[in-house]
Amino acid sequence: MSVVAIMSTIKSVETRHCDAGWRNYHFLRITTDEGVVGWSEYDENLGATGLTAVLEEMAPTLIGEPVEATERIRAELVGQARQSFTGVMAMAVGTIENALLDAKAKELGVPCVDLLGGAVREEIPVYWSHCGTYRVSRPEWYEPIETLEDVEALGEEVRDSQFSALKTNIFDFSGEEPTYWAPGFGQPFHPSLTIEDAQIRELRRYLEALRDGTGPDVDILLDLNYNAKPEGYIRILRELADFDLFWVEIDSPNAAALADVRHESPHPVSSCEALAPHEAFVPYLREQAMDVVIIDALWNGVFQSTKIASMADAHQLHVAPHNYYGHLATFMNAHLAAAVPNLRIMETDIDRIPWDDDLFTATPEYRDGKLQLPTEPGWGCEPDEAALERHPPDE
């Protein structure tokens, strides 16, 4: 005799927001007719402005839908957005999927990873992301870094904290104050995206100071983002050919151009953090444009991200979750990282604003530099709504 579980239906769909220092945190709250609340975190930083408006426009179409019907709901939403299913439209669907997954897991009394096929690992290798980046570029919020001696001390801090890897960006310490080089994001405004030999030499000096602090046993990942053209990336990679790098992260809107860079690179190349939905990964996989596929599960949806990981696995590639958000996002990505066999490593931000931990009901647990998989029903973490009210969003 078969038993069919009848799950609840969606009663309300709401957004929540709070101040997180130099940005706001954003959350989607889906409540069922049984009073179960499913949460997901999303982000409106760096070009995703308007995502809240899209979610609130989609919300009425979800009322009355069964919580377990995540694939059907996704298909309906994709159909509604067919002619513009990229950018914030795709991100909105991923956000809804994630809140539904949390609600479904809570109703069943299981962690979300169980709905993704179960965990293949309970400890997740992570790297300390934006290591030095926030301290240089946002000294009003984090302990500032002013000299290469400070950089070396940061490397020692990472090593002593037992993290096995860190990721950093492009910096120049030749002036009176260190500068963050991110023209791909308009910091500074430099639309040609050229990089000069002197800047590349300064990048090497910075990385050498970091290595002096970490010692030989901490892996260093270098994030070049969108900050050059292929010619510039290749020049940087040649200058750093003898430097021990875990990977070099490069973003490019052109899969073939990225493949050309990868073929010239003495280091593994990671990419694709800004892609959504899953179809956007196809040209990069076809071109074998990277060694590691970075997946943003907040944008794509955690369940859909397992499918992207399978696409990567079919091309003999590892994956790495993109995660520079709040603690809820870290919990969400932990379930993805635990479920996919071809995980390489997971991103996590260690430098935090003073009230960050207060905004959530749980915080990530790191043991010997590894993130511990949550075992509570759902994601294992929620926003603390009272705390959100104490820190209203910066308009």
Secondary structure, DSSP 8 states (H G I E B T S, - for coil): --------BEEEEEEEEEE-SSSEEEEEEEEETTS-EEEEEE---TT-TTHHHHHHHHHHHHTT-BTT-HHHHHHHHHHHTGGG-SHHHHHHHHHHHHHHHHHHHHHHTSBGGGGGT--S-SEEEEEEETTTHHHHH-TTTS----SHHHHHHHHHHHHHTT-SEEEE--EE-SSSS-EE-BGGGTBS--TT----HHHHHHHHHHHHHHHHHH-TTSEEEEEEET-S-HHHHHHHHHHTTTS--SEEEE--S-HHHHHHHHHH-SS-EEE-TT--SGGGGHHHHHTT--SEEEE-HHHH-HHHHHHHHHHHHHTT-EEEE---S-HHHHHHHHHHHHH-TTB--EEEE----TTTGGGBS----EETTEEE---SSBTS--B-HHHHHHS----
